[in-house]
Amino acid sequence: MLLKKTGGLIDYALAKVREQLKRHHPPGTTAFKDKNRELQELAREAFVLRNHNIQFKEGDPQDAILMFAEGAMILVCMERFLRAHLGPDATSADTLRNLLERAFSERRHDHLEVPGGDRDYLIELVTGLRNGLLHGDFEQLALKAGCASNTEYFKQHYARDLEILYNITNTMMRQMLAGTPDDGTRGGLIDGHRCVAA
């Protein structure tokens, strides 16, 4: 099943991307962040939701967890990042699939390295999660994950899929800042411990 691959692929990808960045991308600057303040605000909000949600442990009451909001915010953050990265090459008619395909195209001098290295898998994974979340098509998410019901999917797979989506977005965003001086903001627009946009 498409969603059955684990986050191990992402861990491998992070190391691979770091090595490839040294060869394919010149040292970055904070100019990208400065030109895209709205993206920093989206990243900050995604981080706030993530930080809120990771406080919950298995067995805690679920009435205050905001997992759908976090998923939607990460997807908005990803799409805004791709549009900012592609600049005028991104049109209003482009879908998330088109944006990902264009951003990963080796025909671009500034193409992004594919987290995990499997372009087609990553695009299918991200667009499948996006379509399921933003269209409310949870049955499709459950089916792709091999679950008998939506409830089973959300109990067993959603948190993991959300983590993978976060890591993919973070990995892509970090590429724009590769090689910047370590001024306390290095590491991407979303950071594992703090939001650098704040």
Order of alpha helices (4+ residues) and beta strands (2+ residues): alpha-alpha-alpha-alpha-alpha-alpha-alpha-alpha-alpha
